[in-house]
Amino acid sequence: MWENLYFHGRLFGISAAASKTTASELLEQFQLAKWAAASVYALSGGMAHMQEVEQLCDRVAIMNHGNILALDTPENLKKSTGIDTILTLKASGDLTHLAANLLEHVEGATHTRLIDNGVELHVARGDQLLTRVIAAADASGSSVHDLSVAEPSLETVFINLTGKELRDT
């Protein structure tokens, strides 16, 4: 990873000494120094600094295989999903049945996605959301072990546009 930063600095006309220093400083700044010797291809999609992009960038392009799929502010890109809330349920039982039950019985549910040991539910909007989710899980015969609630992220935008996880690219 350090080498990649160093060579990009050199490519853009930074002196060798300055490029070495800057590469090291950037890895420290973004708390990536322990991966300095790692190949960028060995890093997971989670290492792609999506949270930092949301905080630092005014405009973001979502790209897949060299094609720009969307270009806007992070906030507008997240709004474009039509999702207000993402619920992640870790559960046991028939997860396919749970996903179908959630779509049918949770007001505002737009999409479900099977994940490891659970279901991700996308909701446009809805009242008494947690109550409805737990009731739908109980009706499906599933037992919920963990439930988390989040807002859409740029990763959500990427998945909606490409159908792939960042780590799958």
DSSP file (Angstrom, degrees, kcal/mol; ACC not computed):
  #  RESIDUE AA STRUCTURE BP1 BP2  ACC     N-H-->O    O-->H-N    N-H-->O    O-->H-N    TCO  KAPPA ALPHA  PHI   PSI    X-CA   Y-CA   Z-CA
    1    1 A M     >        0   0    0      0, 0.0     4,-2.0     0, 0.0     5,-0.2   0.000 360.0 360.0 360.0 -43.5    0.0    0.0    0.0
    2    2 A W  H  >  +     0   0    0     34,-3.0     4,-2.9     1,-0.2     5,-0.2   0.919 360.0  52.7 -59.2 -43.6    2.8    2.4    0.9
    3    3 A E  H  > S+     0   0    0     33,-0.5     4,-2.8     1,-0.2     5,-0.2   0.890 106.2  53.1 -61.2 -40.2    4.5    1.6   -2.4
    4    4 A N  H  > S+     0   0    0      2,-0.2     4,-1.9     1,-0.2    -1,-0.2   0.925 111.8  45.2 -61.0 -45.8    1.3    2.5   -4.3
    5    5 A L  H  X S+     0   0    0     -4,-2.0     4,-2.2     2,-0.2    -2,-0.2   0.916 112.7  51.8 -63.7 -43.4    1.1    5.9   -2.6
    6    6 A Y  H  X S+     0   0    0     -4,-2.9     4,-2.2     1,-0.2    -2,-0.2   0.946 111.2  45.9 -58.8 -50.5    4.7    6.5   -3.2
    7    7 A F  H  X S+     0   0    0     -4,-2.8     4,-2.5     1,-0.2    -1,-0.2   0.844 110.2  53.7 -67.1 -32.9    4.6    5.8   -6.9
    8    8 A H  H  X S+     0   0    0     -4,-1.9     4,-1.6    -5,-0.2    -1,-0.2   0.901 108.2  51.0 -66.5 -38.7    1.4    7.9   -7.4
    9    9 A G  H  <>S+     0   0    0     -4,-2.2     5,-2.6     1,-0.2    -2,-0.2   0.931 111.8  46.6 -60.2 -45.1    3.2   10.8   -5.8
   10   10 A R  H ><5S+     0   0    0     -4,-2.2     3,-1.8     1,-0.2    -2,-0.2   0.899 108.0  56.9 -63.9 -40.4    6.1   10.3   -8.1
   11   11 A L  H 3<5S+     0   0    0     -4,-2.5    -1,-0.2     1,-0.3    -2,-0.2   0.851 106.7  50.0 -59.2 -34.9    3.8   10.0  -11.1
   12   12 A F  T 3<5S-     0   0    0     -4,-1.6    -1,-0.3    -3,-0.2    -2,-0.2   0.152 127.7 -95.8 -95.3  19.7    2.3   13.4  -10.2
   13   13 A G  T < 5S+     0   0    0     -3,-1.8     2,-0.3     1,-0.3    -3,-0.2   0.583  73.4 144.9  87.2  11.3    5.7   15.1  -10.0
   14   14 A I      < -     0   0    0     -5,-2.6    -1,-0.3    -6,-0.2    -2,-0.0  -0.642  55.5-106.3 -81.0 139.9    6.4   15.0   -6.2
   15   15 A S     >  -     0   0    0     -2,-0.3     4,-2.9     1,-0.1     5,-0.2  -0.182  27.9-110.5 -62.0 159.2   10.1   14.5   -5.4
   16   16 A A  H  > S+     0   0    0      1,-0.2     4,-2.2     2,-0.2     5,-0.2   0.916 118.1  46.9 -58.2 -45.8   11.2   11.0   -4.2
   17   17 A A  H  > S+     0   0    0      1,-0.2     4,-2.1     2,-0.2    -1,-0.2   0.928 115.2  45.0 -64.1 -45.6   11.9   12.3   -0.7
   18   18 A A  H  > S+     0   0    0      1,-0.2     4,-2.8     2,-0.2     5,-0.2   0.881 112.2  52.4 -67.0 -37.8    8.6   14.2   -0.4
   19   19 A S  H  X S+     0   0    0     -4,-2.9     4,-2.5     2,-0.2    -1,-0.2   0.896 108.9  50.0 -65.5 -40.4    6.6   11.3   -1.8
   20   20 A K  H  X S+     0   0    0     -4,-2.2     4,-1.9    -5,-0.2    -2,-0.2   0.940 114.5  44.5 -60.8 -47.7    8.2    8.9    0.7
   21   21 A T  H  X S+     0   0    0     -4,-2.1     4,-2.6     1,-0.2    -2,-0.2   0.929 114.3  48.1 -63.6 -46.9    7.3   11.2    3.6
   22   22 A T  H  X S+     0   0    0     -4,-2.8     4,-2.8     1,-0.2     5,-0.2   0.899 108.9  53.4 -64.2 -41.7    3.8   11.9    2.3
   23   23 A A  H  X S+     0   0    0     -4,-2.5     4,-2.0     1,-0.2    -1,-0.2   0.930 112.7  44.5 -58.6 -46.0    3.0    8.2    1.8
   24   24 A S  H  X S+     0   0    0     -4,-1.9     4,-2.0     1,-0.2    -2,-0.2   0.908 113.2  50.6 -65.7 -42.1    4.0    7.4    5.3
   25   25 A E  H  X S+     0   0    0     -4,-2.6     4,-2.9     1,-0.2    -2,-0.2   0.901 109.7  50.5 -63.7 -41.1    2.1   10.4    6.7
   26   26 A L  H  X S+     0   0    0     -4,-2.8     4,-2.2     2,-0.2    -1,-0.2   0.905 108.7  51.4 -65.1 -41.2   -1.1    9.5    4.9
   27   27 A L  H  <>S+     0   0    0     -4,-2.0     5,-3.7    -5,-0.2     6,-0.8   0.902 114.1  44.5 -62.3 -39.7   -1.0    5.9    6.1
   28   28 A E  H ><5S+     0   0    0     -4,-2.0     3,-1.6     3,-0.2    -2,-0.2   0.930 110.8  53.9 -67.0 -46.1   -0.6    7.2    9.7
   29   29 A Q  H 3<5S+     0   0    0     -4,-2.9    -2,-0.2     1,-0.3    -1,-0.2   0.875 115.0  39.6 -57.7 -40.5   -3.3    9.9    9.2
   30   30 A F  T 3<5S-     0   0    0     -4,-2.2    -1,-0.3    -5,-0.2    -2,-0.2   0.191 114.1-115.2 -98.6  16.6   -5.9    7.3    8.1
   31   31 A Q  T < 5S+     0   0    0     -3,-1.6    -3,-0.2     1,-0.1    -2,-0.1   0.875  83.2 118.4  55.2  44.9   -4.7    4.7   10.6
   32   32 A L    > < +     0   0    0     -5,-3.7     3,-2.2    -6,-0.2    -4,-0.2   0.229  27.8 113.0-119.7   9.7   -3.5    2.3    7.9
   33   33 A A  G >  S+     0   0    0     -6,-0.8     3,-1.9     1,-0.3     4,-0.2   0.826  70.8  62.3 -57.6 -34.0    0.2    2.1    8.8
   34   34 A K  G 3  S+     0   0    0      1,-0.3    -1,-0.3    -7,-0.2     3,-0.2   0.678 105.1  48.5 -68.9 -13.0    0.0   -1.5    9.8
   35   35 A W  G X  S+     0   0    0     -3,-2.2     3,-1.3     1,-0.1    -1,-0.3   0.189  75.8 114.6-105.3  15.3   -1.0   -2.3    6.2
   36   36 A A  T <  S+     0   0    0     -3,-1.9   -34,-3.0     1,-0.3   -33,-0.5   0.851  80.9  42.7 -54.6 -39.0    1.8   -0.3    4.6
   37   37 A A  T 3  S+     0   0    0     -4,-0.2    -1,-0.3    -3,-0.2     2,-0.1   0.563  94.7 105.0 -86.0  -8.3    3.5   -3.4    3.2
   38   38 A A  S <  S-     0   0    0     -3,-1.3     2,-0.2     1,-0.1   -36,-0.1  -0.404  77.1-112.9 -74.9 147.7    0.2   -5.0    2.0
   39   39 A S    >   -     0   0    0      1,-0.1     3,-1.6    -2,-0.1     4,-0.4  -0.552  21.8-126.0 -71.7 142.8   -0.8   -5.0   -1.6
   40   40 A V  G >  S+     0   0    0      1,-0.3     3,-0.9    -2,-0.2    -1,-0.1   0.789 111.8  61.7 -62.1 -24.7   -3.8   -2.9   -2.3
   41   41 A Y  G 3  S+     0   0    0      1,-0.2    -1,-0.3     0, 0.0    -3,-0.0   0.689  96.6  59.1 -73.4 -17.9   -5.4   -6.0   -3.9
   42   42 A A  G <  S+     0   0    0     -3,-1.6    -1,-0.2     2,-0.1    -2,-0.2   0.578  86.1  98.8 -85.8  -9.9   -5.2   -7.8   -0.6
   43   43 A L  S <  S-     0   0    0     -3,-0.9     2,-0.0    -4,-0.4     5,-0.0  -0.515  74.4-120.7 -81.8 146.3   -7.3   -5.2    1.2
   44   44 A S    >   -     0   0    0     -2,-0.2     3,-1.7     1,-0.1     4,-0.1  -0.296  27.8-105.0 -76.8 166.4  -11.0   -5.8    1.8
   45   45 A G  G >  S+     0   0    0      1,-0.3     3,-1.8     2,-0.2     5,-0.2   0.813 120.4  66.6 -59.3 -30.2  -13.8   -3.6    0.4
   46   46 A G  G 3  S+     0   0    0      1,-0.3     3,-0.5     2,-0.1    -1,-0.3   0.687  91.7  61.8 -65.2 -17.8  -14.2   -2.3    3.9
   47   47 A M  G <  S+     0   0    0     -3,-1.7    -1,-0.3     1,-0.2    -2,-0.2   0.410  74.1  96.6 -85.8   2.4  -10.7   -0.8    3.7
   48   48 A A  S <  S-     0   0    0     -3,-1.8    -1,-0.2    -4,-0.1    -2,-0.1   0.292  95.1-121.2 -79.5  11.8  -11.9    1.4    0.8
   49   49 A H     >  +     0   0    0     -3,-0.5     4,-2.2     1,-0.1     5,-0.1   0.810  53.6 158.2  58.3  36.4  -12.5    4.4    3.3
   50   50 A M  H  > S+     0   0    0     -5,-0.2     4,-2.2     1,-0.2     5,-0.1   0.883  74.5  50.6 -60.3 -39.0  -16.3    4.8    2.5
   51   51 A Q  H  > S+     0   0    0      1,-0.2     4,-1.7     2,-0.2    -1,-0.2   0.915 110.5  48.7 -65.0 -40.5  -16.9    6.5    5.8
   52   52 A E  H  > S+     0   0    0      1,-0.2     4,-2.6     2,-0.2     5,-0.3   0.882 108.2  54.7 -65.2 -36.9  -14.1    8.9    5.2
   53   53 A V  H  X S+     0   0    0     -4,-2.2     4,-2.3     1,-0.2    -2,-0.2   0.931 107.4  50.3 -60.5 -45.8  -15.5    9.6    1.7
   54   54 A E  H  < S+     0   0    0     -4,-2.2    -1,-0.2     1,-0.2    -2,-0.2   0.864 117.3  40.3 -60.9 -35.9  -18.8   10.5    3.2
   55   55 A Q  H  < S+     0   0    0     -4,-1.7    -2,-0.2    -5,-0.1    -1,-0.2   0.814 124.7  32.7 -83.2 -31.5  -17.2   12.9    5.7
   56   56 A L  H  < S+     0   0    0     -4,-2.6     2,-0.3    -5,-0.2    -3,-0.2   0.691  99.3  80.4-103.9 -20.8  -14.5   14.5    3.4
   57   57 A C     <  -     0   0    0     -4,-2.3     3,-0.1    -5,-0.3    -4,-0.0  -0.703  46.2-166.8-102.7 142.2  -15.9   14.7   -0.1
   58   58 A D  S    S+     0   0    0     -2,-0.3     2,-0.4     1,-0.3    -1,-0.1   0.769  86.2  24.3 -86.7 -31.4  -18.3   17.2   -1.6
   59   59 A R        -     0   0    0     14,-0.2     2,-0.4    15,-0.1    -1,-0.3  -0.991  69.8-167.9-136.1 143.7  -19.0   15.1   -4.7
   60   60 A V  E     -A   72   0A   0     12,-3.2    12,-1.9    -2,-0.4     2,-0.5  -0.994   9.9-153.1-134.8 136.8  -18.7   11.3   -5.2
   61   61 A A  E     -A   71   0A   0     -2,-0.4     2,-0.7    10,-0.2    10,-0.2  -0.943  10.9-148.7-106.8 129.2  -18.7    9.2   -8.3
   62   62 A I  E     -A   70   0A   0      8,-2.7     7,-3.4    -2,-0.5     8,-1.2  -0.882  26.7-175.0 -95.1 119.0  -19.9    5.6   -7.9
   63   63 A M  E     -A   68   0A   0     -2,-0.7     2,-0.3     5,-0.2     5,-0.2  -0.868  19.2-175.2-120.3 149.8  -17.9    3.5  -10.4
   64   64 A N  E >  S-A   67   0A   0      3,-2.2     3,-1.6    -2,-0.3    -2,-0.0  -0.943  77.3 -15.7-143.7 120.8  -18.1   -0.1  -11.5
   65   65 A H  T 3  S-     0   0    0     -2,-0.3     3,-0.1     1,-0.3    -1,-0.0   0.873 129.6 -50.4  52.4  42.7  -15.6   -1.6  -14.0
   66   66 A G  T 3  S+     0   0    0      1,-0.2     2,-0.4     0, 0.0    -1,-0.3   0.437 113.9 115.1  82.3  -0.2  -14.5    1.9  -15.2
   67   67 A N  E <   -A   64   0A   0     -3,-1.6    -3,-2.2     2,-0.0     2,-0.6  -0.878  65.9-128.6-106.7 134.7  -18.0    3.3  -15.7
   68   68 A I  E     +A   63   0A   0     -2,-0.4    -5,-0.2    -5,-0.2     3,-0.1  -0.710  27.8 175.8 -80.0 119.1  -19.5    6.1  -13.7
   69   69 A L  E     +     0   0A   0     -7,-3.4     2,-0.3    -2,-0.6    -1,-0.2   0.751  67.2   2.1 -93.8 -29.8  -22.9    4.9  -12.4
   70   70 A A  E     -A   62   0A   0     -8,-1.2    -8,-2.7     2,-0.1    -1,-0.3  -0.983  55.9-170.3-157.6 148.0  -23.8    8.0  -10.3
   71   71 A L  E     +A   61   0A   0     -2,-0.3     2,-0.3   -10,-0.2   -10,-0.2  -0.929  39.0  97.8-145.9 116.1  -22.2   11.3   -9.5
   72   72 A D  E    S-A   60   0A   0    -12,-1.9   -12,-3.2    -2,-0.3    -2,-0.1  -0.946  74.1 -50.3-172.5-173.5  -23.5   13.7   -6.8
   73   73 A T     >  -     0   0    0     -2,-0.3     4,-2.5   -14,-0.2     5,-0.2  -0.441  55.0-113.2 -71.3 154.4  -23.0   14.8   -3.2
   74   74 A P  H  > S+     0   0    0      0, 0.0     4,-2.2     0, 0.0     5,-0.2   0.910 118.0  51.6 -55.0 -42.1  -22.8   11.9   -0.7
   75   75 A E  H  > S+     0   0    0      1,-0.2     4,-2.2     2,-0.2     5,-0.2   0.924 111.1  46.0 -63.1 -45.2  -26.1   13.0    0.9
   76   76 A N  H  > S+     0   0    0      2,-0.2     4,-1.8     1,-0.2    -1,-0.2   0.873 110.8  53.4 -66.6 -36.6  -28.0   13.1   -2.5
   77   77 A L  H  < S+     0   0    0     -4,-2.5     4,-0.4     2,-0.2    -1,-0.2   0.919 110.5  46.9 -62.8 -42.0  -26.6    9.7   -3.5
   78   78 A K  H ><>S+     0   0    0     -4,-2.2     3,-1.1     1,-0.2     5,-0.5   0.894 111.3  51.2 -67.3 -38.8  -27.8    8.2   -0.2
   79   79 A K  H ><5S+     0   0    0     -4,-2.2     3,-1.8     1,-0.2    -1,-0.2   0.827  97.6  69.2 -64.7 -30.9  -31.3    9.8   -0.7
   80   80 A S  T 3<5S+     0   0    0     -4,-1.8    -1,-0.2     1,-0.3    -2,-0.2   0.684  85.3  69.4 -64.1 -16.7  -31.4    8.4   -4.2
   81   81 A T  T < 5S-     0   0    0     -3,-1.1    -1,-0.3    -4,-0.4    -2,-0.2   0.751  98.0-135.5 -71.7 -22.1  -31.8    4.9   -2.7
   82   82 A G  T < 5 +     0   0    0     -3,-1.8     2,-0.4    -4,-0.3    -2,-0.1   0.632  64.7 125.5  74.7  13.3  -35.3    5.8   -1.5
   83   83 A I      < +     0   0    0     -5,-0.5    -1,-0.3     1,-0.1    41,-0.3  -0.893  36.4 175.9-110.2 132.8  -34.3    4.1    1.8
   84   84 A D  S    S+     0   0    0     39,-2.4     2,-0.4    -2,-0.4    40,-0.2   0.754  72.5  23.2 -97.0 -33.8  -34.6    5.8    5.2
   85   85 A T  E     -B  123   0B   0     38,-2.2    38,-2.6    66,-0.2     2,-0.5  -0.987  56.1-159.1-140.4 142.1  -33.6    2.9    7.4
   86   86 A I  E     -BC 122 150B   0     64,-3.3    64,-2.4    -2,-0.4     2,-0.5  -0.988  13.9-166.0-120.2 122.4  -31.6   -0.4    7.0
   87   87 A L  E     -BC 121 149B   0     34,-2.7    34,-3.2    -2,-0.5     2,-0.6  -0.918   3.7-160.6-108.3 132.7  -32.3   -3.0    9.6
   88   88 A T  E     -BC 120 148B   0     60,-2.5    60,-2.2    -2,-0.5     2,-0.5  -0.960   8.7-168.0-113.7 118.3  -29.9   -6.0   10.0
   89   89 A L  E     -BC 119 147B   0     30,-3.0    30,-2.1    -2,-0.6     2,-0.6  -0.921  11.2-159.4-109.1 123.3  -31.4   -9.0   11.7
   90   90 A K  E     +BC 118 146B   0     56,-2.8    55,-3.3    -2,-0.5    56,-1.6  -0.909  37.7 152.9 -94.7 122.8  -29.2  -11.8   12.9
   91   91 A A  E     - C   0 144B   0     26,-1.9     2,-0.3    -2,-0.6    53,-0.2  -0.930  41.4-130.9-148.8 165.0  -31.6  -14.8   13.2
   92   92 A S  E     + C   0 143B   0     51,-2.1    51,-1.8    -2,-0.3     2,-0.3  -0.851  65.6  51.7-116.9 159.8  -32.1  -18.5   13.1
   93   93 A G  S    S-     0   0    0     -2,-0.3     2,-1.1    49,-0.2    49,-0.1  -0.733 107.3 -16.3 112.7-165.5  -34.7  -20.4   11.2
   94   94 A D     >  -     0   0    0     46,-0.3     4,-2.2    -2,-0.3     5,-0.1  -0.647  59.5-172.9 -78.6  99.5  -35.8  -20.2    7.6
   95   95 A L  H  > S+     0   0    0     -2,-1.1     4,-2.6     1,-0.2    -1,-0.2   0.813  81.7  56.1 -68.8 -31.1  -34.1  -17.0    6.5
   96   96 A T  H  > S+     0   0    0      2,-0.2     4,-2.1     1,-0.2    -1,-0.2   0.917 110.5  45.5 -65.5 -42.1  -35.8  -17.0    3.1
   97   97 A H  H  > S+     0   0    0      2,-0.2     4,-2.5     1,-0.2    -2,-0.2   0.895 111.9  52.5 -66.1 -40.6  -39.2  -17.2    4.8
   98   98 A L  H  X S+     0   0    0     -4,-2.2     4,-2.5     2,-0.2    -2,-0.2   0.931 108.7  50.0 -59.6 -46.5  -38.2  -14.5    7.2
   99   99 A A  H  X S+     0   0    0     -4,-2.6     4,-2.0     1,-0.2    -2,-0.2   0.916 112.2  47.2 -60.1 -44.3  -37.2  -12.2    4.3
  100  100 A A  H  X S+     0   0    0     -4,-2.1     4,-2.0     1,-0.2    -1,-0.2   0.903 112.1  50.4 -64.5 -41.3  -40.5  -12.8    2.6
  101  101 A N  H  X S+     0   0    0     -4,-2.5     4,-2.5     1,-0.2     5,-0.2   0.885 108.5  52.3 -64.2 -39.8  -42.4  -12.2    5.8
  102  102 A L  H  X S+     0   0    0     -4,-2.5     4,-1.9     1,-0.2    -1,-0.2   0.923 110.0  48.3 -62.8 -44.1  -40.6   -8.9    6.4
  103  103 A L  H  < S+     0   0    0     -4,-2.0    -1,-0.2     1,-0.2    -2,-0.2   0.883 116.6  44.0 -62.1 -38.3  -41.4   -7.6    2.9
  104  104 A E  H  < S+     0   0    0     -4,-2.0    -2,-0.2    -5,-0.2    -1,-0.2   0.861 124.0  29.8 -76.3 -36.5  -45.0   -8.6    3.4
  105  105 A H  H  < S+     0   0    0     -4,-2.5     2,-0.7    -5,-0.1    -2,-0.2   0.519  96.6  85.5-110.0  -6.4  -45.7   -7.3    6.9
  106  106 A V  S >< S-     0   0    0     -4,-1.9     3,-2.2    -5,-0.2    -1,-0.1  -0.866  78.3-126.3-102.8 114.8  -43.4   -4.4    7.5
  107  107 A E  T 3  S+     0   0    0     -2,-0.7     3,-0.1     1,-0.3    18,-0.1  -0.326  93.4  15.0 -57.3 129.6  -44.9   -1.1    6.2
  108  108 A G  T 3  S+     0   0    0      1,-0.3    16,-3.3    16,-0.1    -1,-0.3   0.397  84.3 150.7  87.1  -2.8  -42.5    0.7    3.9
  109  109 A A  E <   +D  123   0B   0     -3,-2.2    -1,-0.3    14,-0.3    14,-0.3  -0.449  13.6 169.6 -65.0 131.0  -40.2   -2.4    3.3
  110  110 A T  E     +     0   0B   0     12,-2.9     2,-0.3     1,-0.4    13,-0.2   0.659  57.2   3.4-114.2 -25.1  -38.7   -2.1   -0.2
  111  111 A H  E     -D  122   0B   0     11,-1.2    11,-3.1     2,-0.0    -1,-0.4  -0.986  51.0-158.3-163.3 145.1  -36.1   -4.8   -0.3
  112  112 A T  E     -D  121   0B   0     -2,-0.3     2,-0.4     9,-0.2     9,-0.2  -0.935   8.1-168.0-125.8 157.2  -34.5   -7.7    1.6
  113  113 A R  E     -D  120   0B   0      7,-2.1     7,-3.1    -2,-0.3     2,-0.3  -0.977  22.3-125.7-145.3 127.7  -31.1   -9.3    1.2
  114  114 A L  E     +D  119   0B   0     -2,-0.4     5,-0.2     5,-0.2     2,-0.2  -0.571  35.7 174.8 -73.5 134.2  -29.9  -12.5    2.7
  115  115 A I  E >   -D  118   0B   0      3,-2.3     3,-1.9    -2,-0.3     2,-0.2  -0.742  47.7 -55.1-127.1 176.3  -26.6  -12.1    4.7
  116  116 A D  T 3  S-     0   0    0      1,-0.3     3,-0.1    -2,-0.2    -1,-0.0  -0.392 122.3 -14.7 -57.6 119.4  -24.6  -14.4    6.8
  117  117 A N  T 3  S+     0   0    0     -2,-0.2   -26,-1.9     1,-0.2     2,-0.3   0.787 133.7  29.8  57.1  32.6  -26.9  -15.7    9.5
  118  118 A G  E <  S-BD  90 115B   0     -3,-1.9    -3,-2.3   -28,-0.3     2,-0.4  -0.984  77.7 -88.3 178.2-165.2  -29.6  -13.1    8.9
  119  119 A V  E     -BD  89 114B   0    -30,-2.1   -30,-3.0    -2,-0.3     2,-0.5  -0.994  19.1-145.1-137.6 138.4  -31.5  -10.7    6.7
  120  120 A E  E     -BD  88 113B   0     -7,-3.1    -7,-2.1    -2,-0.4     2,-0.5  -0.922  20.4-161.6-102.3 130.8  -30.9   -7.1    5.8
  121  121 A L  E     -BD  87 112B   0    -34,-3.2   -34,-2.7    -2,-0.5     2,-0.5  -0.956   6.2-155.6-118.0 127.3  -34.2   -5.1    5.4
  122  122 A H  E     -BD  86 111B   0    -11,-3.1   -12,-2.9    -2,-0.5   -11,-1.2  -0.886  14.2-171.4-102.1 130.5  -34.4   -1.8    3.5
  123  123 A V  E     -BD  85 109B   0    -38,-2.6   -39,-2.4    -2,-0.5   -38,-2.2  -0.982  21.9-162.4-127.8 128.5  -37.3    0.4    4.6
  124  124 A A  S    S-     0   0    0    -16,-3.3     2,-0.3    -2,-0.4    -1,-0.2   0.952  76.4 -42.2 -71.4 -50.6  -38.5    3.6    2.9
  125  125 A R        +     0   0    0    -17,-0.2    -1,-0.3   -41,-0.1     2,-0.3  -0.925  67.5 162.7-170.6 157.0  -40.4    4.7    5.9
  126  126 A G        -     0   0    0     -2,-0.3     3,-0.5    -3,-0.1     2,-0.3  -0.911  31.8-115.5-178.1 149.5  -42.7    3.2    8.4
  127  127 A D  S    S+     0   0    0     -2,-0.3   -20,-0.2     1,-0.2     5,-0.2  -0.640  96.0   9.5 -91.7 151.8  -44.3    3.6   11.8
  128  128 A Q  S  > S+     0   0    0     -2,-0.3     4,-2.3     3,-0.1    -1,-0.2   0.888  79.6 170.7  48.7  47.4  -43.6    1.3   14.8
  129  129 A L  H  >  +     0   0    0     -3,-0.5     4,-2.4     1,-0.2     5,-0.2   0.908  67.5  45.6 -58.7 -51.8  -40.8   -0.2   12.7
  130  130 A L  H  > S+     0   0    0      1,-0.2     4,-2.4     2,-0.2     5,-0.2   0.894 112.1  52.5 -64.0 -39.4  -39.1   -2.4   15.4
  131  131 A T  H  > S+     0   0    0      1,-0.2     4,-2.2     2,-0.2    -1,-0.2   0.922 112.0  45.9 -60.2 -44.7  -42.4   -3.7   16.6
  132  132 A R  H  X S+     0   0    0     -4,-2.3     4,-2.5     2,-0.2    -2,-0.2   0.877 111.5  52.1 -67.5 -38.1  -43.4   -4.8   13.1
  133  133 A V  H  X S+     0   0    0     -4,-2.4     4,-2.3    -5,-0.2    -2,-0.2   0.937 111.9  45.0 -64.4 -47.0  -40.1   -6.3   12.4
  134  134 A I  H  X S+     0   0    0     -4,-2.4     4,-2.6     2,-0.2    -2,-0.2   0.904 113.4  50.7 -64.8 -41.0  -40.1   -8.5   15.5
  135  135 A A  H  X S+     0   0    0     -4,-2.2     4,-2.5    -5,-0.2    -2,-0.2   0.909 111.0  48.5 -62.6 -42.1  -43.7   -9.5   14.9
  136  136 A A  H  X S+     0   0    0     -4,-2.5     4,-1.3     2,-0.2    -2,-0.2   0.885 111.6  50.1 -66.0 -38.1  -42.9  -10.5   11.3
  137  137 A A  H  X>S+     0   0    0     -4,-2.3     5,-2.0     2,-0.2     4,-0.5   0.927 111.6  47.9 -64.8 -45.0  -39.9  -12.5   12.5
  138  138 A D  H ><5S+     0   0    0     -4,-2.6     3,-1.3     1,-0.2    -2,-0.2   0.912 109.9  53.0 -60.8 -43.1  -42.1  -14.3   15.2
  139  139 A A  H 3<5S+     0   0    0     -4,-2.5    -1,-0.2     1,-0.3    -2,-0.2   0.781 107.0  52.6 -64.5 -26.7  -44.7  -15.0   12.5
  140  140 A S  H 3<5S-     0   0    0     -4,-1.3   -46,-0.3    -3,-0.3    -1,-0.3   0.555 116.1-114.9 -85.2  -7.1  -42.1  -16.6   10.3
  141  141 A G  T <<5S+     0   0    0     -3,-1.3     2,-0.2    -4,-0.5    -3,-0.2   0.597  71.3 136.2  84.3  10.7  -40.9  -18.9   13.1
  142  142 A S      < -     0   0    0     -5,-2.0     2,-0.6    -6,-0.2    -1,-0.3  -0.601  49.9-138.5 -92.0 153.3  -37.5  -17.2   13.2
  143  143 A S  E     -C   92   0B   0    -51,-1.8   -51,-2.1    -2,-0.2     2,-0.5  -0.959  15.3-142.9-112.5 118.8  -35.7  -16.3   16.4
  144  144 A V  E     +C   91   0B   0     -2,-0.6   -53,-0.3   -53,-0.2     3,-0.1  -0.705  22.2 174.7 -85.4 125.6  -33.9  -12.9   16.2
  145  145 A H  E     +     0   0B   0    -55,-3.3     2,-0.3    -2,-0.5   -54,-0.2   0.699  69.6   9.7 -98.8 -27.2  -30.6  -12.9   18.1
  146  146 A D  E     -C   90   0B   0    -56,-1.6   -56,-2.8     2,-0.0     2,-0.4  -0.988  59.3-169.7-155.4 143.5  -29.4   -9.4   17.1
  147  147 A L  E     -C   89   0B   0     -2,-0.3     2,-0.4   -58,-0.2   -58,-0.2  -0.986   7.0-177.9-140.1 125.7  -31.0   -6.3   15.5
  148  148 A S  E     -C   88   0B   0    -60,-2.2   -60,-2.5    -2,-0.4     2,-0.4  -0.952  11.5-153.0-125.8 149.3  -29.2   -3.2   14.3
  149  149 A V  E     +C   87   0B   0     -2,-0.4     2,-0.3   -62,-0.2   -62,-0.2  -0.966  23.3 160.1-122.2 132.6  -30.6   -0.1   12.7
  150  150 A A  E     -C   86   0B   0    -64,-2.4   -64,-3.3    -2,-0.4     3,-0.1  -0.950  36.3-113.1-145.6 164.1  -28.7    2.2   10.4
  151  151 A E        -     0   0    0     -2,-0.3   -66,-0.2   -66,-0.2   -67,-0.1  -0.579  52.6 -82.5 -89.2 161.0  -29.1    4.9    7.8
  152  152 A P        -     0   0    0      0, 0.0     2,-0.2     0, 0.0    -1,-0.1  -0.303  50.1-163.6 -60.7 150.7  -28.1    4.2    4.1
  153  153 A S     >  -     0   0    0    -75,-0.1     4,-1.8    -3,-0.1     5,-0.1  -0.707  38.7 -95.0-124.8 177.1  -24.4    4.6    3.4
  154  154 A L  H  > S+     0   0    0     -2,-0.2     4,-2.5     1,-0.2     5,-0.1   0.821 127.1  59.1 -64.6 -29.2  -22.4    5.0    0.2
  155  155 A E  H  > S+     0   0    0      2,-0.2     4,-2.7     1,-0.2    -1,-0.2   0.896 102.6  52.5 -64.2 -38.3  -21.9    1.3    0.3
  156  156 A T  H  > S+     0   0    0      2,-0.2     4,-2.7     1,-0.2    -2,-0.2   0.917 109.1  49.8 -60.1 -43.5  -25.7    0.9    0.2
  157  157 A V  H  X S+     0   0    0     -4,-1.8     4,-2.3     2,-0.2    -2,-0.2   0.938 111.0  49.2 -59.9 -47.4  -25.7    3.1   -2.9
  158  158 A F  H  X S+     0   0    0     -4,-2.5     4,-2.4     1,-0.2     6,-0.4   0.925 112.4  47.2 -59.0 -46.7  -23.0    1.0   -4.5
  159  159 A I  H  X S+     0   0    0     -4,-2.7     4,-2.9     1,-0.2    -1,-0.2   0.910 112.1  50.4 -63.4 -42.4  -24.8   -2.3   -3.7
  160  160 A N  H  < S+     0   0    0     -4,-2.7    -1,-0.2     1,-0.2    -2,-0.2   0.876 115.8  42.3 -63.3 -36.5  -28.1   -0.9   -5.1
  161  161 A L  H  < S+     0   0    0     -4,-2.3    -2,-0.2    -5,-0.2    -1,-0.2   0.832 131.0  21.8 -79.5 -32.5  -26.4    0.3   -8.3
  162  162 A T  H  < S-     0   0    0     -4,-2.4    -3,-0.2     2,-0.2    -2,-0.2   0.668  88.4-130.5-110.5 -21.4  -24.3   -2.8   -8.9
  163  163 A G  S  < S+     0   0    0     -4,-2.9     2,-0.3    -5,-0.4    -4,-0.2   0.602  75.1 105.7  76.3  10.6  -25.9   -5.6   -7.0
  164  164 A K  S    S-     0   0    0     -6,-0.4    -1,-0.3    -5,-0.1    -2,-0.2  -0.924  72.0-119.2-126.5 148.8  -22.4   -6.4   -5.5
  165  165 A E    >   -     0   0    0     -2,-0.3     3,-1.2     1,-0.1     4,-0.4  -0.454  33.6-114.0 -72.2 154.9  -20.7   -5.9   -2.2
  166  166 A L  G >  S+     0   0    0      1,-0.3     3,-1.3     2,-0.2    -1,-0.1   0.881 118.2  56.3 -58.0 -38.4  -17.6   -3.8   -2.2
  167  167 A R  G 3  S+     0   0    0      1,-0.3    -1,-0.3     2,-0.1  -121,-0.0   0.653  99.7  61.1 -71.4 -13.3  -15.5   -6.8   -1.3
  168  168 A D  G <         0   0    0     -3,-1.2    -1,-0.3     1,-0.2    -2,-0.2   0.587 360.0 360.0 -85.7 -10.5  -16.9   -8.7   -4.4
  169  169 A T    <         0   0    0     -3,-1.3    -1,-0.2    -4,-0.4    -2,-0.1   0.487 360.0 360.0 -82.7 360.0  -15.4   -6.1   -6.8
